Structure formats: C-alpha cells, structure tokens
Amino acid sequence: MKFHLITVTAFSQNCSLIWCTKTNQAALVDPGGEAAKIIREVSDKGVLVTQILLTHGHLDHVGAAAELAAHYQVPVIGPQKEDQFLLDALPTQSQMFGLDHCDPLTPDTWLEEGDTVNVGEEVLSVLHCPGHTPGHIVFINDKARLAVSGDVIFKGGVGRSDFPHGDHQALIHSIKAKLLPLGDDIVFIPGHGPMSDFGYERKNNPFLQDEQPVW
C-alpha cells in the first residue's frame, strides 16, 4: 500500500490518499475540505478512487466528503454510528468555525470494530477508538504496518476530549488497550501534524506517561 498526504483547510488537516499498487484502486480518508485541491492531487497520482473513508464526524475531516463522493461516484464509508449526531450537525459546525456551509451527511455504510475495508487487494481492519468522539474509528493495514488514526493520537499528543461527548479516559484507554499493543513498529498518519510510530509515542508521548497502565 502506498499513501500520499494532502493538507487541507485552515486546520492543516491530513487528508490521506491510500492505494493498492497492484490494482491502482484508492481511497480518500478524511477529506476535510478543498475538494478541488484533492481532485488535482489524485489526478497527479493517476489512481482510481473507489471510496471515501471517514474516521470521525468533525467538519475538518468530512467537509469535502459529499462533494468528492459525487465527483467520483463512490460511497462514503464510516465512521462508527455513534458519530451520527456530529454528521447531522455539520451546518452548525461550519457556522461555528466560520467555514463554508456543509450539509448534513449520512454515510452509505457505518463501520464497527472488527469490520474490514478492501482497497484493491489491500485490507484495512477497523478499530473503534472512542474518546475524541464517541464513534471515532482507526484504520489499520497490518501488511504495511500502517495506521490512519484520525484525531486519536498525534506525535507528542492525543486528541482533544473537550468537545461534546468527548471522554479523556476513554481516549487514553483506546490508545493503550487497542493501538499500542499492535506493535511499536506501526507508523501512523494522524489527522494533523507529522507522522510518528507507536513505539516512539509509547516511550515519549507525555499524555501516555502519567496515566495508569491498561492491563
């Protein structure tokens, strides 16, 4: 699996273009905005977008999803259904953050922990990792040792939990009980900022040092 990061919106959000090198089929993960820019960069890579994947329902991760789904005539898949209230409130979110109006969005398919998504011949497993939002999911490609983690974990940080239905303890549990056990060698693409790996964060992320361990 190959990937290319497209940074969009004033929030410097990482939209991930991931694709299968054997089939050239691709997915766009968390297209937060600037659809025209995303379309140009997809065209430059010469891949075929077959689906839009969402990690969670915040505007800066889904703002261009409907437009791109219509452009490529592909389904929107994810997040977990507990984020429906956020997708229903996208008009309010866009007004709150001073961004372009965004209509409510209903995915074609909700995802649950244990589901898998195929991108060509590549397989993404789905982990439900609540805390930043209640329906947040993370995509794992075990073969490439790659995670697309949305706003659960960052290099040196973790996702905010002060939004509606956020839960800091649930967030730390998601990281320690579900992500870190996958292995120190897994590299992750966060929703914002530079990439990192679970081993570095396990040893150095200050938010993961002062909490009680998860057994």
C-alpha positions in Angstrom: 0.0 0.0 0.0 1.2 3.5 -0.8 -0.1 6.8 0.6 0.1 10.5 -0.1 -0.9 13.2 2.3 -2.9 16.2 1.2 -3.0 19.0 3.7 -6.3 20.9 3.6 -8.2 23.7 5.4 -7.1 26.3 7.9 -6.8 23.4 10.4 -3.9 21.8 8.4 -5.8 18.6 8.3 -4.2 15.5 6.8 -6.4 14.0 4.1 -4.8 10.6 3.2 -4.9 9.2 -0.3 -4.1 5.5 0.1 -3.9 3.0 -2.8 -3.2 -0.6 -3.8 -0.2 -0.8 -6.1 -1.4 -3.9 -7.8 -4.9 -2.6 -8.8 -4.3 1.2 -8.6 -7.6 1.4 -6.6 -7.6 4.1 -4.0 -9.5 5.5 -1.0 -9.6 9.1 0.3 -9.5 9.1 4.1 -10.9 12.2 5.9 -11.2 14.8 3.1 -11.8 17.8 5.3 -12.1 20.4 2.6 -10.6 22.0 -0.6 -12.1 19.4 -2.9 -10.6 20.9 -6.0 -7.1 20.6 -4.5 -7.7 17.0 -3.6 -9.0 16.2 -7.1 -5.9 17.7 -8.6 -3.5 15.7 -6.4 -5.5 12.5 -7.0 -5.2 13.1 -10.7 -1.4 13.7 -10.4 -1.1 10.2 -8.8 -3.1 8.5 -11.6 -5.1 6.3 -9.2 -8.8 5.3 -9.2 -10.7 6.5 -6.2 -13.3 3.8 -5.3 -14.4 5.1 -1.8 -14.3 7.8 0.8 -13.4 6.7 4.3 -14.1 8.7 7.5 -12.5 8.3 10.9 -15.0 10.6 12.7 -17.6 13.2 12.2 -15.9 16.5 12.8 -16.2 19.1 10.0 -12.5 19.4 9.4 -12.4 15.7 8.5 -15.5 15.4 6.4 -16.1 18.8 4.8 -15.4 17.7 1.3 -16.7 14.1 1.6 -20.1 14.6 -0.1 -18.6 16.7 -3.0 -15.9 14.1 -3.7 -18.3 11.2 -3.4 -20.5 12.9 -6.0 -17.5 13.7 -8.2 -16.0 10.2 -8.2 -19.5 8.5 -7.9 -18.3 6.4 -4.9 -19.7 5.6 -1.5 -18.9 7.2 1.8 -17.9 4.6 4.4 -17.5 5.2 8.2 -17.3 6.3 10.9 -19.0 4.3 13.7 -22.7 5.3 14.0 -22.3 7.0 17.4 -20.9 10.0 15.5 -24.2 10.4 13.6 -25.1 13.4 15.8 -21.9 15.2 14.5 -22.7 14.5 10.9 -26.2 15.7 11.4 -24.8 18.9 12.9 -22.4 19.8 10.1 -24.3 23.0 9.2 -23.9 24.2 12.8 -20.2 23.1 12.9 -19.5 25.1 9.7 -21.1 28.2 11.1 -19.3 27.8 14.4 -15.9 27.6 12.8 -16.5 30.2 10.1 -16.1 27.7 7.2 -18.1 27.1 4.1 -21.6 25.7 4.7 -21.7 21.9 4.9 -24.9 20.0 4.6 -25.7 17.1 6.9 -24.1 13.8 5.8 -25.3 10.2 6.1 -22.6 7.6 5.1 -23.5 4.8 2.8 -22.1 2.4 5.4 -21.3 2.7 9.1 -18.4 0.7 10.4 -17.9 -1.3 13.6 -14.9 -2.8 15.3 -13.9 -5.9 13.5 -15.1 -4.8 10.1 -12.7 -4.7 7.2 -12.5 -2.5 4.2 -10.8 -3.5 1.0 -8.8 -1.0 -1.1 -8.0 -3.1 -4.1 -6.2 -6.1 -2.7 -5.2 -4.2 0.5 -7.2 -4.9 3.6 -7.9 -2.3 6.3 -9.1 -3.5 9.7 -11.3 -1.3 11.7 -10.9 -0.4 15.4 -13.5 1.6 17.3 -11.4 4.1 19.4 -13.8 6.5 21.2 -12.7 9.4 23.3 -12.1 12.3 20.9 -15.6 11.5 19.5 -17.8 8.5 20.6 -17.8 7.0 17.1 -14.2 7.5 16.1 -12.5 4.6 14.3 -8.9 3.9 13.2 -7.9 2.0 10.1 -5.1 -0.5 10.2 -3.2 -2.0 7.3 -1.3 -4.8 9.0 0.7 -5.8 6.0 2.2 -2.3 5.6 2.3 -1.7 9.4 0.4 1.5 8.8 -2.5 3.1 10.8 -4.7 6.0 9.8 -5.5 7.3 13.2 -7.6 10.5 12.7 -7.6 12.6 15.9 -6.9 9.8 18.4 -3.2 10.2 18.7 -0.6 12.7 17.4 3.2 12.9 17.5 3.6 14.0 21.1 -0.1 14.5 21.8 -3.6 13.0 21.9 -6.9 14.2 20.6 -9.0 16.8 22.4 -11.7 15.4 24.6 -13.4 18.7 25.5 -15.9 18.6 22.6 -19.4 17.2 23.0 -19.4 13.6 24.2 -15.6 13.6 24.4 -14.0 11.4 27.1 -10.3 11.7 28.1 -10.2 8.4 30.0 -11.9 6.6 27.1 -9.4 8.2 24.7 -6.3 7.0 26.7 -7.9 3.6 27.0 -8.4 3.4 23.2 -4.7 4.2 22.7 -3.2 1.9 25.4 -5.6 -1.0 25.0 -6.2 -1.0 21.3 -3.4 0.8 19.4 -0.1 0.4 21.3 -0.5 -3.4 21.6 -0.4 -3.6 17.8 3.3 -3.1 17.9 6.0 -0.4 18.2 6.8 -0.6 14.5 3.4 0.6 13.3 3.6 4.0 11.7 0.5 6.2 11.9 -0.9 9.1 9.9 -2.5 11.5 12.3 -5.3 13.9 11.5 -3.0 16.8 11.9 0.8 17.3 12.0 3.7 14.9 11.3 3.6 11.2 11.2 5.1 9.1 14.0 5.0 5.4 15.2 3.5 3.7 18.2 6.9 2.9 19.7 8.0 6.5 19.9 4.7 7.6 21.4 4.7 4.8 23.9 8.0 5.9 25.2 7.8 9.7 24.7 4.2 10.9 24.4 3.7 12.9 27.7 0.0 12.1 27.7 0.8 8.4 27.9 3.3 8.5 30.7 1.3 9.8 33.6 -1.7 7.7 33.2 -2.3 4.4 34.9 -1.4 1.5 32.7 -4.1 -0.6 31.0 -3.9 -4.3 31.8 
